[in-house]
Amino acid sequence: MQTNPAKTPLDRSQDAKALQELKLRAIAVRRFLLNLGFEKGIRLHYGAMLSIVEILVLLYDRWLRLDPQKPEWEERDRFVLSKGHAAPALYAALAFAGFFGIGEFASFRTLGSRLQGHPDRNKTPGVDCSTGSLGQGFPVACGMALSSKIDQGNCRVYACLSDGECNEGSIWEAALIASNLGLDRLIAIVDWNKKSSYGSMKNRNDVEPLLEKWEAFNWATYECDGHDYLSLSAALSRAESTKGKPSVLLCHTVKGKGIPWAEGTDTRSNFQLEKKHYEEALAALDGSEKEIRHESA
């Protein structure tokens, strides 16, 4: 339960134990997602899921104001996963935060399950917005921020979108009105992994220079390492202190982070895990976990 989180930047020395716990949680989430996909024998958007694990872990473990026992608590912060195809990563974060039990994943993507392939706010506890069609979640987040401003509420609204999603015109329409309305309790978090389902963004409809585009729409921009908790927490803290305009975190990430043979490749996005690759990925995560534990020994 985080009804009143500190929302302060992490410090390498003072928060060493917390940092270790966050790193281990990210390992646990990645391992869980691999197990989910392999045991179910289904295709998942591993590239999109694994690139935002640290972002979700920090938000749901330490940052968002929420109450898992009261998912509809009016004063909670809102989170919108605009890149809805990464839904299993969000579900994992929600489960680890206590919104529902891990056992519920046994029904994942089956008829009647609360855990479908894309987020559904009418079914899943903790999900604030139904998403899936790229470019649709972010405008809803802007509407949430406007509603809170009109009601003089205390909640903040966070929206995670992909750099590929920034090809959608609805993203920029929403970005324009959000800045014109001064929605300074709105924070966009861009998964800036420079890849799409079809390969490098450079070879598609390139969105660069991305940071300058957001600045041109009068957003406060903050670059950070999307896999580093110190960098992420510092950027979030700066964004929350910004007044008069919305903020965007441009998070440098690696598509498929945590799976060595899939990291940053142009072809590994939505796929079914083969046993060999599954075992290699688990071994890599086991090695990373040992390193993290050794660092604090």
Backbone as CSV, one residue per row, in Angstrom:
resi,resn,N_x,N_y,N_z,CA_x,CA_y,CA_z,C_x,C_y,C_z
1,MET,0.843,-1.198,0.000,0.000,0.000,0.000,0.876,1.245,0.000
2,GLN,0.583,2.199,-0.883,1.365,3.421,-0.983,0.425,4.614,-1.030
3,THR,-0.316,4.847,0.043,-1.254,5.962,0.036,-0.540,7.294,0.155
4,ASN,0.718,7.269,0.599,1.472,8.510,0.722,2.957,8.261,0.462
5,PRO,3.333,7.875,-0.771,4.735,7.594,-1.085,5.584,8.854,-1.029
6,ALA,6.873,8.676,-0.746,7.776,9.820,-0.594,7.973,10.580,-1.902
7,LYS,8.055,9.863,-3.015,8.282,10.468,-4.335,9.535,11.338,-4.345
8,THR,10.621,10.811,-3.819,11.893,11.525,-3.801,12.926,10.725,-4.584
9,PRO,13.932,11.408,-5.154,14.962,10.693,-5.908,15.703,9.695,-5.023
10,LEU,16.043,8.562,-5.585,16.812,7.565,-4.853,18.267,7.993,-4.775
11,ASP,18.918,7.655,-3.679,20.324,7.971,-3.466,21.112,6.660,-3.408
12,ARG,22.233,6.606,-4.138,22.984,5.355,-4.247,23.436,4.815,-2.893
13,SER,23.879,5.694,-2.004,24.389,5.238,-0.711,23.280,5.084,0.323
14,GLN,22.408,6.077,0.425,21.368,6.040,1.451,20.272,5.017,1.149
15,ASP,20.053,4.735,-0.125,18.971,3.826,-0.511,19.503,2.531,-1.123
16,ALA,20.669,2.093,-0.675,21.302,0.905,-1.260,20.405,-0.326,-1.162
17,LYS,19.796,-0.534,-0.013,18.925,-1.704,0.165,17.692,-1.613,-0.732
18,ALA,17.091,-0.422,-0.796,15.912,-0.233,-1.645,16.262,-0.459,-3.114
19,LEU,17.434,0.006,-3.529,17.864,-0.181,-4.911,18.041,-1.661,-5.229
20,GLN,18.638,-2.393,-4.290,18.807,-3.826,-4.511,17.450,-4.516,-4.647
21,GLU,16.510,-4.144,-3.792,15.178,-4.748,-3.841,14.477,-4.442,-5.159
22,LEU,14.640,-3.216,-5.656,14.028,-2.849,-6.930,14.648,-3.635,-8.085
23,LYS,15.966,-3.792,-8.054,16.646,-4.554,-9.105,16.207,-6.015,-9.088
24,LEU,16.080,-6.563,-7.895,15.639,-7.952,-7.784,14.182,-8.100,-8.219
25,ARG,13.378,-7.091,-7.939,11.986,-7.138,-8.378,11.911,-7.146,-9.907
26,ALA,12.756,-6.367,-10.558,12.774,-6.351,-12.023,13.153,-7.721,-12.574
27,ILE,14.125,-8.376,-11.932,14.501,-9.733,-12.340,13.305,-10.668,-12.187
28,ALA,12.609,-10.552,-11.052,11.455,-11.415,-10.782,10.348,-11.201,-11.808
29,VAL,10.109,-9.951,-12.186,9.071,-9.651,-13.176,9.448,-10.240,-14.532
30,ARG,10.706,-10.060,-14.937,11.134,-10.609,-16.230,11.026,-12.134,-16.229
31,ARG,11.455,-12.762,-15.154,11.368,-14.219,-15.061,9.901,-14.666,-15.124
32,PHE,9.055,-13.933,-14.452,7.630,-14.264,-14.446,7.038,-14.171,-15.850
33,LEU,7.389,-13.132,-16.584,6.859,-12.953,-17.936,7.341,-14.057,-18.874
34,LEU,8.597,-14.447,-18.724,9.118,-15.544,-19.535,8.381,-16.845,-19.223
35,ASN,8.193,-17.115,-17.931,7.471,-18.327,-17.540,6.036,-18.313,-18.064
36,LEU,5.398,-17.152,-17.971,4.018,-17.029,-18.434,3.897,-17.390,-19.908
37,GLY,4.729,-16.785,-20.729,4.652,-17.027,-22.164,5.021,-18.444,-22.548
38,PHE,6.085,-18.972,-21.922,6.543,-20.313,-22.293,5.556,-21.381,-21.846
39,GLU,5.093,-21.282,-20.609,4.175,-22.297,-20.084,2.827,-22.273,-20.795
40,LYS,2.408,-21.078,-21.232,1.153,-20.968,-21.976,1.328,-21.346,-23.448
41,GLY,2.573,-21.319,-23.922,2.835,-21.631,-25.315,2.235,-20.624,-26.273
42,ILE,2.316,-19.337,-25.901,1.688,-18.289,-26.710,2.708,-17.232,-27.117
43,ARG,2.346,-16.479,-28.124,3.165,-15.350,-28.554,2.889,-14.156,-27.642
44,LEU,3.944,-13.472,-27.255,3.818,-12.252,-26.467,4.740,-11.191,-27.044
45,HIS,4.414,-9.944,-26.758,5.257,-8.835,-27.202,6.402,-8.651,-26.203
46,TYR,7.341,-9.597,-26.213,8.438,-9.561,-25.242,9.261,-8.286,-25.361
47,GLY,9.534,-7.865,-26.582,10.335,-6.656,-26.766,9.726,-5.463,-26.074
48,ALA,8.427,-5.256,-26.274,7.723,-4.110,-25.693,7.553,-4.238,-24.191
49,MET,7.371,-5.466,-23.702,7.178,-5.675,-22.262,8.471,-5.456,-21.491
50,LEU,9.537,-6.071,-21.964,10.781,-6.084,-21.198,11.485,-4.735,-21.171
51,SER,11.177,-3.866,-22.115,11.839,-2.556,-22.127,11.273,-1.595,-21.092
52,ILE,10.109,-1.919,-20.500,9.506,-0.992,-19.528,9.419,-1.583,-18.124
53,VAL,10.107,-2.686,-17.864,10.001,-3.344,-16.557,10.438,-2.427,-15.423
54,GLU,11.599,-1.791,-15.557,12.079,-0.919,-14.475,11.141,0.260,-14.252
55,ILE,10.580,0.784,-15.323,9.629,1.898,-15.201,8.429,1.468,-14.366
56,LEU,7.869,0.311,-14.675,6.699,-0.177,-13.949,7.036,-0.541,-12.510
57,VAL,8.182,-1.166,-12.306,8.580,-1.553,-10.951,8.736,-0.323,-10.066
58,LEU,9.400,0.709,-10.563,9.578,1.923,-9.762,8.233,2.574,-9.457
59,LEU,7.379,2.677,-10.457,6.084,3.321,-10.253,5.234,2.576,-9.230
60,TYR,5.122,1.271,-9.387,4.200,0.515,-8.537,4.800,0.089,-7.202
61,ASP,6.114,0.065,-7.104,6.739,-0.286,-5.829,7.008,0.929,-4.952
62,ARG,7.184,2.088,-5.579,7.704,3.203,-4.792,7.055,4.552,-5.088
63,TRP,6.419,4.713,-6.217,6.077,6.066,-6.647,4.584,6.393,-6.641
64,LEU,3.777,5.583,-7.258,2.361,5.907,-7.405,1.637,5.895,-6.062
65,ARG,0.751,6.843,-5.903,-0.111,6.866,-4.723,-1.335,6.011,-5.036
66,LEU,-1.468,4.888,-4.335,-2.540,3.945,-4.630,-2.813,3.072,-3.412
67,ASP,-3.895,2.332,-3.480,-4.272,1.397,-2.428,-4.819,0.133,-3.088
68,PRO,-4.029,-0.948,-3.135,-4.487,-2.178,-3.791,-5.788,-2.730,-3.217
69,GLN,-6.070,-2.414,-1.955,-7.313,-2.891,-1.342,-8.517,-2.056,-1.776
70,LYS,-8.232,-0.873,-2.312,-9.296,0.013,-2.795,-8.895,0.541,-4.177
71,PRO,-8.969,-0.310,-5.207,-8.506,0.081,-6.544,-9.171,1.335,-7.095
72,GLU,-10.394,1.630,-6.661,-11.125,2.788,-7.170,-11.012,4.000,-6.245
73,TRP,-10.077,3.968,-5.304,-9.851,5.094,-4.397,-9.736,6.388,-5.201
74,GLU,-10.568,7.358,-4.893,-10.678,8.561,-5.713,-9.396,9.381,-5.739
75,GLU,-8.628,9.368,-4.666,-7.427,10.198,-4.585,-6.184,9.517,-5.146
76,ARG,-6.342,8.344,-5.717,-5.179,7.624,-6.242,-4.578,8.341,-7.443
77,ASP,-3.298,8.091,-7.696,-2.699,8.507,-8.956,-3.219,7.586,-10.056
78,ARG,-3.246,8.106,-11.280,-3.692,7.300,-12.416,-2.502,6.926,-13.294
79,PHE,-2.542,5.698,-13.812,-1.520,5.257,-14.756,-2.194,4.667,-15.983
80,VAL,-1.779,5.144,-17.144,-2.332,4.661,-18.414,-1.209,4.031,-19.231
81,LEU,-1.345,2.749,-19.529,-0.394,2.082,-20.414,-0.901,2.258,-21.838
82,SER,-0.490,3.352,-22.470,-0.989,3.643,-23.814,-0.502,2.593,-24.811
83,LYS,0.712,2.067,-24.600,1.216,0.969,-25.434,0.667,-0.337,-24.860
84,GLY,-0.638,-0.549,-25.086,-1.369,-1.613,-24.420,-0.923,-3.020,-24.753
85,HIS,-0.152,-3.203,-25.836,0.313,-4.548,-26.181,1.328,-5.083,-25.177
86,ALA,1.808,-4.216,-24.278,2.722,-4.650,-23.214,1.961,-4.996,-21.939
87,ALA,0.683,-5.293,-22.062,-0.199,-5.525,-20.916,0.326,-6.531,-19.891
88,PRO,0.913,-7.674,-20.296,1.369,-8.623,-19.277,2.368,-8.022,-18.289
89,ALA,3.194,-7.083,-18.746,4.135,-6.428,-17.834,3.383,-5.596,-16.800
90,LEU,2.323,-4.913,-17.239,1.492,-4.149,-16.306,0.795,-5.086,-15.327
91,TYR,0.255,-6.197,-15.825,-0.418,-7.149,-14.943,0.543,-7.683,-13.882
92,ALA,1.777,-7.965,-14.297,2.768,-8.468,-13.341,3.039,-7.433,-12.258
93,ALA,3.188,-6.164,-12.671,3.429,-5.093,-11.697,2.254,-4.967,-10.733
94,LEU,1.046,-5.069,-11.249,-0.148,-4.980,-10.405,-0.225,-6.156,-9.431
95,ALA,0.100,-7.349,-9.917,0.050,-8.533,-9.056,1.080,-8.438,-7.940
96,PHE,2.306,-8.041,-8.278,3.348,-7.902,-7.264,3.002,-6.800,-6.270
97,ALA,2.217,-5.819,-6.713,1.805,-4.729,-5.818,0.620,-5.122,-4.945
98,GLY,-0.009,-6.257,-5.237,-1.081,-6.748,-4.385,-2.497,-6.512,-4.866
99,PHE,-2.669,-6.137,-6.137,-4.021,-5.900,-6.645,-4.793,-7.201,-6.862
100,PHE,-4.085,-8.274,-7.146,-4.696,-9.595,-7.289,-3.587,-10.630,-7.154
101,GLY,-3.980,-11.887,-7.005,-3.005,-12.940,-6.772,-2.333,-13.433,-8.041
102,ILE,-1.113,-13.955,-7.874,-0.371,-14.512,-8.999,-1.146,-15.661,-9.649
103,GLY,-1.904,-16.386,-8.839,-2.650,-17.522,-9.359,-3.642,-17.159,-10.443
104,GLU,-4.018,-15.892,-10.496,-4.995,-15.467,-11.501,-4.451,-15.578,-12.921
105,PHE,-3.125,-15.633,-13.064,-2.531,-15.725,-14.396,-2.798,-17.078,-15.050
106,ALA,-3.284,-18.040,-14.288,-3.623,-19.341,-14.875,-4.694,-19.192,-15.950
107,SER,-5.511,-18.151,-15.828,-6.588,-17.934,-16.809,-6.226,-16.877,-17.847
108,PHE,-4.968,-16.458,-17.874,-4.551,-15.381,-18.784,-4.971,-15.663,-20.228
109,ARG,-5.622,-14.681,-20.817,-6.058,-14.720,-22.211,-7.016,-15.876,-22.510
110,THR,-7.839,-16.230,-21.526,-8.887,-17.219,-21.765,-10.240,-16.537,-21.616
111,LEU,-11.264,-17.142,-22.160,-12.604,-16.570,-22.136,-13.063,-16.346,-20.695
112,GLY,-13.457,-15.114,-20.397,-13.947,-14.786,-19.071,-12.885,-14.336,-18.091
113,SER,-11.613,-14.419,-18.472,-10.530,-14.021,-17.570,-10.509,-12.511,-17.361
114,ARG,-10.044,-12.093,-16.183,-9.858,-10.661,-15.930,-8.559,-10.165,-16.551
115,LEU,-7.727,-11.082,-17.022,-6.436,-10.720,-17.610,-6.436,-11.084,-19.087
116,GLN,-6.772,-10.109,-19.918,-6.826,-10.321,-21.356,-5.544,-9.814,-22.024
117,GLY,-5.489,-9.941,-23.345,-4.279,-9.573,-24.071,-3.963,-8.099,-24.038
118,HIS,-4.986,-7.271,-23.805,-4.798,-5.827,-23.666,-5.556,-5.357,-22.424
119,PRO,-5.120,-4.269,-21.815,-5.744,-3.815,-20.562,-7.223,-3.473,-20.739
120,ASP,-8.016,-3.884,-19.757,-9.455,-3.617,-19.757,-9.840,-3.105,-18.372
121,ARG,-10.154,-1.818,-18.286,-10.447,-1.218,-16.982,-11.724,-1.765,-16.357
122,ASN,-12.586,-2.361,-17.160,-13.825,-2.920,-16.631,-13.644,-4.318,-16.041
123,LYS,-12.461,-4.896,-16.248,-12.219,-6.257,-15.770,-11.092,-6.352,-14.746
124,THR,-10.027,-5.602,-14.951,-8.810,-5.821,-14.170,-8.627,-4.791,-13.073
125,PRO,-8.563,-5.211,-11.810,-8.313,-4.268,-10.710,-6.989,-3.537,-10.908
126,GLY,-7.013,-2.226,-10.749,-5.799,-1.431,-10.889,-5.579,-0.841,-12.261
127,VAL,-6.324,-1.305,-13.260,-6.197,-0.754,-14.613,-7.115,0.455,-14.737
128,ASP,-6.540,1.599,-15.084,-7.306,2.846,-15.150,-7.848,3.164,-16.531
129,CYS,-7.347,2.474,-17.568,-7.783,2.804,-18.929,-7.634,1.586,-19.829
130,SER,-8.658,1.291,-20.601,-8.587,0.217,-21.596,-7.795,0.729,-22.797
131,THR,-6.762,-0.020,-23.187,-5.907,0.426,-24.293,-5.575,-0.747,-25.207
132,GLY,-4.947,-0.437,-26.302,-4.569,-1.456,-27.273,-4.294,-0.823,-28.618
133,SER,-5.243,-0.043,-29.110,-5.045,0.690,-30.355,-4.092,1.849,-30.076
134,LEU,-2.933,1.829,-30.705,-1.903,2.822,-30.403,-2.400,4.243,-30.646
135,GLY,-2.034,5.119,-29.737,-2.421,6.516,-29.845,-3.701,6.865,-29.127
136,GLN,-4.391,5.866,-28.565,-5.690,6.126,-27.937,-5.607,6.333,-26.426
137,GLY,-4.656,5.701,-25.769,-4.562,5.821,-24.319,-4.086,7.179,-23.848
138,PHE,-3.116,7.743,-24.550,-2.538,9.017,-24.130,-3.564,10.147,-24.099
139,PRO,-4.428,10.300,-25.110,-5.459,11.344,-25.022,-6.388,11.156,-23.824
140,VAL,-6.669,9.899,-23.466,-7.503,9.647,-22.288,-6.785,10.135,-21.032
141,ALA,-5.480,9.898,-20.962,-4.698,10.377,-19.823,-4.767,11.895,-19.722
142,CYS,-4.718,12.560,-20.867,-4.842,14.023,-20.870,-6.206,14.439,-20.322
143,GLY,-7.250,13.709,-20.706,-8.583,13.999,-20.189,-8.670,13.786,-18.692
144,MET,-8.009,12.752,-18.195,-7.978,12.508,-16.752,-7.311,13.670,-16.018
145,ALA,-6.199,14.150,-16.578,-5.479,15.264,-15.956,-6.325,16.530,-15.965
146,LEU,-7.058,16.761,-17.059,-7.936,17.929,-17.130,-9.062,17.811,-16.105
147,SER,-9.637,16.627,-15.989,-10.704,16.412,-15.015,-10.224,16.694,-13.600
148,SER,-9.021,16.217,-13.289,-8.467,16.449,-11.956,-8.229,17.931,-11.710
149,LYS,-7.779,18.624,-12.754,-7.539,20.064,-12.609,-8.851,20.809,-12.364
150,ILE,-9.888,20.457,-13.098,-11.195,21.101,-12.925,-11.742,20.845,-11.518
151,ASP,-11.550,19.604,-11.045,-12.053,19.228,-9.718,-11.110,19.649,-8.599
152,GLN,-9.966,20.266,-8.976,-8.944,20.656,-8.006,-8.490,19.450,-7.179
153,GLY,-8.319,18.337,-7.865,-7.874,17.115,-7.202,-6.374,17.093,-6.985
154,ASN,-5.929,16.093,-6.231,-4.509,15.969,-5.903,-3.796,14.884,-6.694
155,CYS,-4.531,14.135,-7.505,-3.896,13.013,-8.189,-3.018,13.488,-9.344
156,ARG,-2.018,12.673,-9.645,-1.204,12.878,-10.838,-1.541,11.779,-11.838
157,VAL,-1.331,12.094,-13.092,-1.631,11.136,-14.151,-0.348,10.837,-14.915
158,TYR,-0.037,9.558,-15.039,1.159,9.103,-15.748,0.715,8.271,-16.943
159,ALA,1.321,8.516,-18.088,0.977,7.757,-19.294,2.252,7.235,-19.931
160,CYS,2.326,5.930,-20.126,3.493,5.317,-20.764,3.162,5.014,-22.221
161,LEU,3.947,5.569,-23.122,3.745,5.340,-24.547,5.072,5.001,-25.197
162,SER,5.022,4.467,-26.382,6.247,4.081,-27.076,6.646,5.141,-28.087
163,ASP,7.930,5.101,-28.475,8.368,6.059,-29.492,7.700,5.758,-30.828
164,GLY,7.460,4.470,-31.119,6.737,4.129,-32.340,5.317,4.664,-32.328
165,GLU,4.720,4.687,-31.149,3.366,5.208,-30.994,3.306,6.698,-31.310
166,CYS,4.440,7.364,-31.184,4.480,8.805,-31.478,4.300,9.092,-32.964
167,ASN,4.176,8.048,-33.785,3.794,8.235,-35.186,2.315,8.574,-35.327
168,GLU,1.544,8.310,-34.284,0.102,8.539,-34.343,-0.224,10.021,-34.161
169,GLY,-1.052,10.543,-35.047,-1.417,11.957,-34.964,-2.134,12.316,-33.684
170,SER,-2.878,11.360,-33.116,-3.619,11.634,-31.883,-2.694,11.949,-30.717
171,ILE,-1.469,11.440,-30.765,-0.501,11.759,-29.704,-0.219,13.250,-29.700
172,TRP,0.002,13.804,-30.875,0.395,15.212,-30.953,-0.799,16.146,-30.774
173,GLU,-1.978,15.719,-31.166,-3.178,16.515,-30.881,-3.376,16.638,-29.373
174,ALA,-3.207,15.512,-28.672,-3.363,15.519,-27.217,-2.241,16.307,-26.551
175,ALA,-1.016,16.159,-27.069,0.118,16.891,-26.498,-0.093,18.395,-26.618
176,LEU,-0.660,18.829,-27.736,-0.899,20.257,-27.957,-1.911,20.808,-26.962
177,ILE,-3.031,20.119,-26.819,-4.061,20.646,-25.920,-3.621,20.553,-24.462
178,ALA,-2.827,19.526,-24.118,-2.356,19.390,-22.735,-1.464,20.556,-22.337
179,SER,-0.592,20.977,-23.254,0.278,22.114,-22.931,-0.507,23.417,-22.936
180,ASN,-1.444,23.566,-23.874,-2.264,24.782,-23.907,-3.103,24.940,-22.643
181,LEU,-3.493,23.815,-22.046,-4.303,23.848,-20.827,-3.456,23.845,-19.558
182,GLY,-2.137,23.789,-19.726,-1.251,23.835,-18.565,-1.431,22.664,-17.614
183,LEU,-1.555,21.462,-18.147,-1.803,20.278,-17.315,-0.505,19.794,-16.674
184,ASP,-0.077,20.504,-15.629,1.224,20.209,-15.026,1.210,19.016,-14.066
185,ARG,0.076,18.363,-13.909,0.037,17.130,-13.125,-0.008,15.892,-14.033
186,LEU,0.293,16.135,-15.308,0.362,15.067,-16.304,1.821,14.796,-16.652
187,ILE,2.222,13.536,-16.594,3.585,13.147,-16.948,3.526,12.021,-17.976
188,ALA,4.051,12.289,-19.157,4.172,11.251,-20.186,5.520,10.561,-20.012
189,ILE,5.532,9.259,-20.187,6.762,8.471,-20.073,6.940,7.726,-21.389
190,VAL,7.933,8.138,-22.166,8.133,7.546,-23.490,9.189,6.448,-23.423
191,ASP,8.799,5.261,-23.834,9.704,4.118,-23.950,10.494,4.311,-25.246
192,TRP,11.645,4.941,-25.121,12.432,5.396,-26.278,13.457,4.331,-26.654
193,ASN,12.981,3.194,-27.189,13.915,2.112,-27.520,14.333,2.108,-28.995
194,LYS,13.829,3.070,-29.749,14.219,3.276,-31.152,13.866,2.109,-32.072
195,LYS,12.942,1.253,-31.615,12.534,0.107,-32.426,11.017,0.054,-32.528
196,SER,10.543,-0.576,-33.590,9.113,-0.863,-33.722,8.970,-2.345,-34.041
197,SER,7.749,-2.803,-34.232,7.539,-4.213,-34.576,8.140,-4.558,-35.930
198,TYR,8.448,-3.537,-36.718,8.952,-3.760,-38.071,10.422,-3.394,-38.217
199,GLY,11.107,-3.223,-37.087,12.524,-2.915,-37.154,12.853,-1.535,-36.633
200,SER,14.008,-1.037,-37.023,14.482,0.250,-36.543,13.541,1.375,-36.948
201,MET,13.330,2.300,-36.019,12.502,3.464,-36.328,13.114,4.289,-37.457
202,LYS,14.410,4.193,-37.619,15.081,4.944,-38.678,14.595,4.513,-40.057
203,ASN,14.174,3.258,-40.152,13.757,2.713,-41.443,12.257,2.796,-41.673
204,ARG,11.541,3.361,-40.705,10.100,3.504,-40.840,9.770,4.984,-40.977
205,ASN,8.728,5.415,-40.335,8.384,6.836,-40.310,9.093,7.447,-39.108
206,ASP,10.354,7.825,-39.297,11.230,8.244,-38.203,10.642,9.432,-37.443
207,VAL,10.590,9.325,-36.114,10.017,10.394,-35.289,11.077,11.362,-34.769
208,GLU,12.333,11.097,-35.068,13.385,12.000,-34.589,13.355,13.327,-35.355
209,PRO,13.772,14.425,-34.696,14.259,14.531,-33.316,13.090,14.557,-32.325
210,LEU,12.981,13.524,-31.505,11.813,13.351,-30.652,11.774,14.350,-29.499
211,LEU,12.900,14.536,-28.847,12.928,15.472,-27.717,12.543,16.872,-28.168
212,GLU,13.093,17.307,-29.289,12.798,18.651,-29.786,11.330,18.798,-30.184
213,LYS,10.719,17.719,-30.653,9.291,17.782,-30.987,8.459,18.063,-29.741
214,TRP,8.740,17.345,-28.653,7.993,17.585,-27.417,8.235,19.000,-26.899
215,GLU,9.454,19.464,-27.008,9.749,20.836,-26.578,8.971,21.843,-27.415
216,ALA,8.849,21.566,-28.722,8.115,22.472,-29.605,6.634,22.539,-29.240
217,PHE,6.135,21.477,-28.607,4.743,21.466,-28.148,4.621,22.008,-26.722
218,ASN,5.684,22.645,-26.258,5.716,23.327,-24.960,5.580,22.375,-23.778
219,TRP,6.235,21.232,-23.890,6.330,20.304,-22.771,7.706,20.430,-22.121
220,ALA,7.760,20.260,-20.808,9.047,20.164,-20.118,9.608,18.775,-20.397
221,THR,10.840,18.699,-20.873,11.413,17.418,-21.287,12.558,17.005,-20.372
222,TYR,12.587,15.715,-20.050,13.634,15.173,-19.185,14.092,13.836,-19.757
223,GLU,15.373,13.755,-20.097,15.946,12.503,-20.575,16.448,11.686,-19.392
224,CYS,16.319,10.372,-19.494,16.843,9.515,-18.433,17.109,8.118,-18.977
225,ASP,17.806,7.325,-18.176,18.051,5.923,-18.487,16.862,5.126,-17.961
226,GLY,16.093,4.543,-18.842,14.880,3.842,-18.446,15.099,2.542,-17.711
227,HIS,16.353,2.123,-17.556,16.657,0.903,-16.811,17.438,1.196,-15.535
228,ASP,17.612,2.465,-15.204,18.385,2.868,-14.030,17.479,3.601,-13.049
229,TYR,17.321,3.048,-11.865,16.380,3.619,-10.897,16.807,4.991,-10.393
230,LEU,18.094,5.230,-10.293,18.563,6.550,-9.867,18.174,7.601,-10.899
231,SER,18.427,7.292,-12.158,18.107,8.218,-13.244,16.600,8.422,-13.372
232,LEU,15.851,7.333,-13.307,14.391,7.413,-13.427,13.762,8.228,-12.304
233,SER,14.167,7.943,-11.070,13.559,8.634,-9.929,13.910,10.111,-9.929
234,ALA,15.129,10.449,-10.357,15.521,11.858,-10.432,14.685,12.590,-11.478
235,ALA,14.470,11.951,-12.630,13.676,12.572,-13.692,12.219,12.729,-13.263
236,LEU,11.669,11.724,-12.603,10.292,11.816,-12.120,10.136,12.946,-11.110
237,SER,11.108,13.066,-10.221,11.048,14.119,-9.204,11.088,15.503,-9.842
238,ARG,11.949,15.674,-10.832,12.033,16.964,-11.526,10.733,17.260,-12.270
239,ALA,10.163,16.233,-12.888,8.908,16.424,-13.620,7.789,16.852,-12.677
240,GLU,7.758,16.268,-11.492,6.673,16.585,-10.564,6.823,17.968,-9.943
241,SER,8.016,18.538,-10.033,8.210,19.896,-9.515,7.962,20.957,-10.578
242,THR,7.709,20.523,-11.817,7.456,21.457,-12.918,6.057,22.060,-12.792
243,LYS,5.979,23.358,-12.952,4.697,24.058,-12.844,4.324,24.718,-14.175
244,GLY,3.028,24.724,-14.484,2.524,25.471,-15.629,2.506,24.741,-16.955
245,LYS,3.125,23.572,-17.028,3.127,22.803,-18.275,3.295,21.320,-17.956
246,PRO,2.845,20.443,-18.833,3.043,19.009,-18.615,4.499,18.621,-18.849
247,SER,4.868,17.460,-18.367,6.246,16.979,-18.500,6.284,15.649,-19.230
248,VAL,7.396,15.404,-19.908,7.599,14.123,-20.570,8.979,13.591,-20.210
249,LEU,9.022,12.325,-19.809,10.279,11.634,-19.584,10.602,10.838,-20.840
250,LEU,11.729,11.131,-21.453,12.181,10.384,-22.618,13.191,9.361,-22.107
251,CYS,12.723,8.140,-21.950,13.506,7.091,-21.295,14.269,6.259,-22.324
252,HIS,15.579,6.356,-22.287,16.403,5.517,-23.159,16.303,4.076,-22.661
253,THR,15.753,3.214,-23.490,15.545,1.818,-23.107,16.075,0.887,-24.191
254,VAL,16.135,-0.389,-23.858,16.566,-1.419,-24.801,15.417,-2.393,-25.004
255,LYS,14.985,-2.529,-26.227,13.903,-3.465,-26.520,14.348,-4.889,-26.176
256,GLY,13.499,-5.618,-25.465,13.849,-6.981,-25.083,14.859,-7.063,-23.959
257,LYS,14.982,-6.011,-23.163,15.974,-5.954,-22.088,15.893,-7.187,-21.183
258,GLY,17.055,-7.791,-20.936,17.126,-8.941,-20.047,17.247,-10.267,-20.766
259,ILE,16.951,-10.278,-22.077,17.134,-11.483,-22.889,18.259,-11.187,-23.877
260,PRO,19.479,-11.644,-23.603,20.644,-11.261,-24.414,20.453,-11.411,-25.914
261,TRP,19.844,-12.517,-26.355,19.718,-12.737,-27.792,18.589,-11.921,-28.419
262,ALA,17.798,-11.246,-27.593,16.692,-10.436,-28.123,16.911,-8.945,-27.933
263,GLU,17.878,-8.570,-27.103,18.066,-7.158,-26.777,18.406,-6.326,-28.011
264,GLY,17.585,-5.318,-28.262,17.881,-4.338,-29.289,17.826,-4.838,-30.712
265,THR,17.332,-6.061,-30.944,17.292,-6.569,-32.311,16.088,-6.010,-33.062
266,ASP,16.160,-6.081,-34.370,15.088,-5.545,-35.210,13.964,-6.552,-35.437
267,THR,14.188,-7.810,-35.103,13.216,-8.840,-35.466,12.547,-9.502,-34.273
268,ARG,13.011,-9.224,-33.059,12.461,-9.892,-31.883,11.476,-8.983,-31.168
269,SER,10.214,-9.084,-31.525,9.194,-8.249,-30.904,8.061,-9.107,-30.364
270,ASN,7.253,-9.643,-31.249,6.110,-10.472,-30.861,6.389,-11.898,-31.314
271,PHE,6.671,-12.796,-30.363,7.064,-14.139,-30.759,6.757,-15.147,-29.652
272,GLN,6.852,-16.418,-30.015,6.681,-17.507,-29.053,8.056,-18.034,-28.680
273,LEU,8.286,-18.232,-27.392,9.590,-18.674,-26.917,9.833,-20.145,-27.242
274,GLU,10.980,-20.431,-27.845,11.417,-21.809,-28.004,12.115,-22.240,-26.714
275,LYS,12.120,-23.537,-26.443,12.688,-24.036,-25.191,14.139,-23.601,-25.017
276,LYS,14.923,-23.684,-26.081,16.332,-23.312,-26.005,16.477,-21.855,-25.599
277,HIS,15.725,-20.973,-26.231,15.811,-19.547,-25.930,15.252,-19.239,-24.542
278,TYR,14.222,-19.957,-24.157,13.644,-19.794,-22.817,14.680,-20.135,-21.749
279,GLU,15.351,-21.251,-21.911,16.351,-21.670,-20.927,17.544,-20.720,-20.905
280,GLU,17.952,-20.229,-22.073,19.049,-19.261,-22.136,18.672,-17.970,-21.419
281,ALA,17.431,-17.539,-21.602,16.971,-16.303,-20.966,16.922,-16.453,-19.453
282,LEU,16.417,-17.589,-18.967,16.369,-17.818,-17.525,17.774,-17.864,-16.937
283,ALA,18.704,-18.489,-17.653,20.084,-18.558,-17.173,20.694,-17.162,-17.077
284,ALA,20.394,-16.320,-18.052,20.903,-14.945,-18.029,20.337,-14.180,-16.839
285,LEU,19.055,-14.363,-16.555,18.436,-13.695,-15.409,19.010,-14.220,-14.098
286,ASP,19.268,-15.523,-14.029,19.884,-16.092,-12.830,21.257,-15.469,-12.594
287,GLY,22.010,-15.289,-13.678,23.320,-14.663,-13.558,23.226,-13.225,-13.094
288,SER,22.262,-12.495,-13.629,22.068,-11.102,-13.219,21.674,-11.019,-11.747
289,GLU,20.835,-11.949,-11.310,20.420,-11.947,-9.903,21.610,-12.196,-8.980
290,LYS,22.474,-13.127,-9.344,23.657,-13.409,-8.528,24.552,-12.177,-8.426
291,GLU,24.712,-11.465,-9.537,25.534,-10.254,-9.531,24.955,-9.200,-8.597
292,ILE,23.643,-9.024,-8.639,22.989,-8.022,-7.794,23.158,-8.373,-6.321
293,ARG,22.979,-9.640,-5.995,23.125,-10.062,-4.596,24.573,-9.958,-4.142
294,HIS,25.503,-10.233,-5.054,26.930,-10.155,-4.717,27.356,-8.716,-4.444
295,GLU,26.757,-7.771,-5.163,27.113,-6.359,-4.993,26.893,-5.873,-3.568
296,SER,25.877,-6.397,-2.909,25.540,-5.921,-1.568,26.038,-6.856,-0.468
297,ALA,26.744,-7.916,-0.867,27.215,-8.893,0.124,28.352,-8.311,0.965
